[in-house]
Amino acid sequence: MGDQINLWLHLLGMGTYFGSTLLLALMTLPAARRIPDAATRQTYLATSFKIYSPLTIAALGVQIMTGAFNLTHYKELLLGQYYSRFGYILAWKLGLVFILVMIATYVAFGIGLRIVRHEQWNEQLGAEKLEGMQRRLTAPVWLALFLTAAIVWVSLRMTAGVSAGP
């Protein structure tokens, strides 16, 4: 029963992160670009990041913790065969997860938090600086989505290997 709850929490964390980031890429950022007034655009982005940043960082935290718990379960199932069957796949997955966490942290804290703080302190970034920050968000957000998909693909390969049995 605990393994099922752990799996569902893991999937919920993944869905929350991917869905929120997809929403940021396809709706929030394009909508912000259509707002001509820089002050209004800053307020819109700050409001969005007040929700996006804590939600996605928490979702990634849930994924990391439940992923670690899942690894323990797989080790119990496969005993000595675990590393010979999954060592290389696990190394790839953990490497991709590390890169994803760094990119997600950059989006949430490196840029998102800066926009939120300027808004909270009633400081206007100005049109040019805000546009630059928005441009710097585009590539990392899409890269995070790609990495999330790659991590899911690697995870499915691991899961298929466990389902096949020892």
Secondary structure, DSSP 8 states (H G I E B T S, - for coil): -HHHHHHHHHHHHHHHHHHHHHHIIIIIHHHHHT---HHHHHHHHHHHHHHHHHHHHHHHHHHHHHHHHHHHHHHHHHGGGHHHHHHHHHHHHHHHHHHHHHHHHIIIIIIIHHHHHHHHTT----HHHHHHHHHHHHHHHHHHHHHHHHHHHHHHHHHHHHHT--
